Amino acid sequence: MALVEVIDPNDPGKPNRPQTYQESNRDIIRVLLKPSSMYIAALLLTIAMMGYGGWCWYQQIVWGMGVAGITHPTMWGVYIVTFVFWIGIGHAGTLISAILFLVRSRWRTGVYRASEAMTVFAVMTALLFPVLHLGRCWQAYWFFPYPNQRELWMNFKSPLMWDVFAISTYFTVSSVFFFVGLIPDIAIFRDHSRGLVKQIYGLLSLGWRGTHRQWHAYMAAYGFFAAFAAPLVLSVHSVVSWDFAMAPTAGWHSTIFPPYFVAGAIYSGCAMVISLLMPMSYLFNWHKYVNTWHYENLAKMCLLTSGILTYAYGMEYFVSWYSQNPYEQTIFVWRATLSADYGWAFYLMVFCNCIAPLAWYSKRMRTNPWSLYIIAALVNVGMWMERFNIVVSSLAHNFDPATWWQYVPTWIEVGILVGSAGWFMFWFLLFCKTFPAVAITEIKEMVTPPVKGRLEA
Amino acid sequence: MDAPAIRIKAVYAHLDCLLTGIERLKKAGYSGFTVQAPLPRHEIEEIMYEGQPSHVRWWTLTGAITGLATGLLLTALTHATWPMINPGGKPVVAIVPFTVIMFECTILFGALATFAGMMFHAGLPTYWFDRALRDPRMTDASFGITFLRALPKDKDRITDLLRQSGASEVTTGDDTVYEVPNDG
């Protein structure tokens, strides 16, 4: 058998590629060493943020929803804005792990595991908000269909019910996909650890030993997961957008919402991957595996989706003008009036989402760490502002002028927003320290396999 | 009475040697051995399964069809039982709005069935693998071929084939168990 023909030589063009399987194992396993003081400080900061958010939630439970700024007509405020924001953040992970897997994109290897973790933790964070928004959080189980004696069944024609199904499916499928990818890598951690830690990793690796039977089933299942996750990632934010677009509210009732929301979600998610991986790469010394090549590709993804988003913003204005619908025209003119209640939010959104990323058309800016970090942070701010702009302005300036109202978030809502960021970062930091946040097995696939030479069978 | 079956294990540092070893074993008519690798290699899959796809796909298909049916039945029967929930004058059983639920259930059930199928066909979870297969080198950088129950009369022939194919280590019996130094 001519083995030269069956062994695919890997792309030699990328810098600092590991040379051996052992090298990639050792590099990633290093995260299990004693944590640095910077890591501990970051973890404590996230715990403090979570504590503050938890205290604010406690205040809301004790005193009722009155402590939040939401009131008629703006019954959706920071909680729903932040819910949509975190769901959007989750999209890049599945896009990178599933869609880029199906199209065999090579640059995903270094970043996909951390992006998948980001997806799972972002959806975990988002799932807090419907419960927070509910007020009586102990009745959250009412969201789900179950037989009961009150004859309270779900309205499956409501986009809110679609959302429950879309997001719970997304969370479940993303978590399973994430866990399946982790199994062989946890087995590596198991075989490089001792004592109780070894037993815990042994339990989590499900007894993985890398037999041909295991790899055969694993690779088939992985492909199917990717094939399921790819349409799912596109559907979830489409369904989220229908929470708005199905309502006959001016500024919401638009067929452009699904692609517009999906592009925005991928945009914010890719920017968040840059924001998270740059400090993590520094903290855990992953430069060999996550470097400028990956950041530049993520920046290119952001540029594409930023262009789609800018087009969607423009198209909203064109359609409101072309429709000759006075309510649509009024809301869009009002949103863009600088002196109006939320004019600042609109212009901040346009600057962060449409103008700031234009700098990335220059390769020098795309490969400069400061430019990458600052613009990615601006995109995250801009994407939160976009959701604020959509959710709040349309409700605050509805059909009946007698009900117009300027919604201002209270410190309780801001505290919960800060707490949610702490909750998200806490899980992410913990994951990066205890699990392989860079996919060791896939990194090994990039290493030229060890061969002795051509042998005849 | 027949002599008890014995274990034979070969450890390879090179992929091409492993593939040669598998091919020579198959040509000699041996089967029932386990190949271990630290990463998925399509060359191993091709030799071991000769292009036969995994049965996991049937689990996926069954799960997806079950999900689609569940989504349809859940929505249609709910609204048929409580027809008062009828916003916007839509038909009681309105397929278009139910499509979203049906789609999500298809994906959910399909993915969960795929996971169950993977676990079943990969033999997971298992914590009772033979000790010869619990070799940490196989998740690090080495490849392996292990016979858990080789006939004693085949021992010499198999070990010769494995050695000649370029195995860096061939062991039999209790020697196949890798001793982890200072393991807690």
Chai-1 contact restraints between the chains, C-beta under 6 A:
chainA,res_idxA,chainB,res_idxB,connection_type,confidence,min_distance_angstrom,max_distance_angstrom,comment,restraint_id
A,M1,B,E23,contact,1.0,0.0,6.0,A-B,restraint_1
A,L3,B,D16,contact,1.0,0.0,6.0,A-B,restraint_2
A,V6,B,E43,contact,1.0,0.0,6.0,A-B,restraint_3
A,Y21,B,P38,contact,1.0,0.0,6.0,A-B,restraint_4
A,Y21,B,A141,contact,1.0,0.0,6.0,A-B,restraint_5
A,Q22,B,A141,contact,1.0,0.0,6.0,A-B,restraint_6
A,N25,B,D140,contact,1.0,0.0,6.0,A-B,restraint_7
A,W153,B,T78,contact,1.0,0.0,6.0,A-B,restraint_8
A,W153,B,W82,contact,1.0,0.0,6.0,A-B,restraint_9
A,N155,B,I85,contact,1.0,0.0,6.0,A-B,restraint_10
A,F156,B,T75,contact,1.0,0.0,6.0,A-B,restraint_11
A,F156,B,F98,contact,1.0,0.0,6.0,A-B,restraint_12
A,F156,B,I101,contact,1.0,0.0,6.0,A-B,restraint_13
A,K157,B,P87,contact,1.0,0.0,6.0,A-B,restraint_14
A,K157,B,K90,contact,1.0,0.0,6.0,A-B,restraint_15
A,K157,B,P97,contact,1.0,0.0,6.0,A-B,restraint_16
A,W162,B,V100,contact,1.0,0.0,6.0,A-B,restraint_17
A,F165,B,I101,contact,1.0,0.0,6.0,A-B,restraint_18
A,F165,B,E104,contact,1.0,0.0,6.0,A-B,restraint_19
A,A166,B,E104,contact,1.0,0.0,6.0,A-B,restraint_20
A,T169,B,E104,contact,1.0,0.0,6.0,A-B,restraint_21
A,T169,B,I107,contact,1.0,0.0,6.0,A-B,restraint_22
A,T169,B,L108,contact,1.0,0.0,6.0,A-B,restraint_23
A,V173,B,A111,contact,1.0,0.0,6.0,A-B,restraint_24
A,V176,B,A111,contact,1.0,0.0,6.0,A-B,restraint_25
A,V176,B,F115,contact,1.0,0.0,6.0,A-B,restraint_26
A,A187,B,T139,contact,1.0,0.0,6.0,A-B,restraint_27
A,I188,B,T139,contact,1.0,0.0,6.0,A-B,restraint_28
A,D191,B,P136,contact,1.0,0.0,6.0,A-B,restraint_29
A,D191,B,T139,contact,1.0,0.0,6.0,A-B,restraint_30
A,R194,B,G184,contact,1.0,0.0,6.0,A-B,restraint_31
A,G195,B,G184,contact,1.0,0.0,6.0,A-B,restraint_32
A,L206,B,L124,contact,1.0,0.0,6.0,A-B,restraint_33
A,L206,B,P125,contact,1.0,0.0,6.0,A-B,restraint_34
A,G207,B,P125,contact,1.0,0.0,6.0,A-B,restraint_35
A,G207,B,T126,contact,1.0,0.0,6.0,A-B,restraint_36
A,G207,B,Y127,contact,1.0,0.0,6.0,A-B,restraint_37
A,R209,B,F129,contact,1.0,0.0,6.0,A-B,restraint_38
A,R209,B,L133,contact,1.0,0.0,6.0,A-B,restraint_39
A,G210,B,Q36,contact,1.0,0.0,6.0,A-B,restraint_40
A,G210,B,A37,contact,1.0,0.0,6.0,A-B,restraint_41
A,G210,B,M138,contact,1.0,0.0,6.0,A-B,restraint_42
A,G210,B,T139,contact,1.0,0.0,6.0,A-B,restraint_43
A,T211,B,T34,contact,1.0,0.0,6.0,A-B,restraint_44
A,T211,B,Q36,contact,1.0,0.0,6.0,A-B,restraint_45
A,H212,B,V35,contact,1.0,0.0,6.0,A-B,restraint_46
A,H212,B,I44,contact,1.0,0.0,6.0,A-B,restraint_47
A,H212,B,M48,contact,1.0,0.0,6.0,A-B,restraint_48
A,Q214,B,A122,contact,1.0,0.0,6.0,A-B,restraint_49
A,W215,B,P40,contact,1.0,0.0,6.0,A-B,restraint_50
A,H216,B,E45,contact,1.0,0.0,6.0,A-B,restraint_51
A,H216,B,S54,contact,1.0,0.0,6.0,A-B,restraint_52
A,A217,B,S54,contact,1.0,0.0,6.0,A-B,restraint_53
A,A217,B,V56,contact,1.0,0.0,6.0,A-B,restraint_54
A,A217,B,M118,contact,1.0,0.0,6.0,A-B,restraint_55
A,A217,B,H121,contact,1.0,0.0,6.0,A-B,restraint_56
A,A217,B,A122,contact,1.0,0.0,6.0,A-B,restraint_57
A,M219,B,P40,contact,1.0,0.0,6.0,A-B,restraint_58
A,A220,B,S54,contact,1.0,0.0,6.0,A-B,restraint_59
A,A220,B,V56,contact,1.0,0.0,6.0,A-B,restraint_60
A,A221,B,V56,contact,1.0,0.0,6.0,A-B,restraint_61
A,A221,B,T114,contact,1.0,0.0,6.0,A-B,restraint_62
A,A221,B,M118,contact,1.0,0.0,6.0,A-B,restraint_63
A,F224,B,T60,contact,1.0,0.0,6.0,A-B,restraint_64
A,F224,B,T114,contact,1.0,0.0,6.0,A-B,restraint_65
A,F228,B,I107,contact,1.0,0.0,6.0,A-B,restraint_66
A,F228,B,G110,contact,1.0,0.0,6.0,A-B,restraint_67
A,F228,B,A111,contact,1.0,0.0,6.0,A-B,restraint_68
A,L232,B,I107,contact,1.0,0.0,6.0,A-B,restraint_69
A,T441,B,L39,contact,1.0,0.0,6.0,A-B,restraint_70
A,K444,B,L39,contact,1.0,0.0,6.0,A-B,restraint_71
A,E445,B,L39,contact,1.0,0.0,6.0,A-B,restraint_72
A,P449,B,L15,contact,1.0,0.0,6.0,A-B,restraint_73
A,P450,B,H14,contact,1.0,0.0,6.0,A-B,restraint_74
A,V451,B,H14,contact,1.0,0.0,6.0,A-B,restraint_75
A,V451,B,L15,contact,1.0,0.0,6.0,A-B,restraint_76
A,V451,B,D16,contact,1.0,0.0,6.0,A-B,restraint_77
A,K452,B,H14,contact,1.0,0.0,6.0,A-B,restraint_78
A,K452,B,D16,contact,1.0,0.0,6.0,A-B,restraint_79
A,K452,B,C17,contact,1.0,0.0,6.0,A-B,restraint_80
A,K452,B,G166,contact,1.0,0.0,6.0,A-B,restraint_81
A,L455,B,D16,contact,1.0,0.0,6.0,A-B,restraint_82
A,L455,B,T20,contact,1.0,0.0,6.0,A-B,restraint_83
A,A457,B,T20,contact,1.0,0.0,6.0,A-B,restraint_84
A,A457,B,E23,contact,1.0,0.0,6.0,A-B,restraint_85
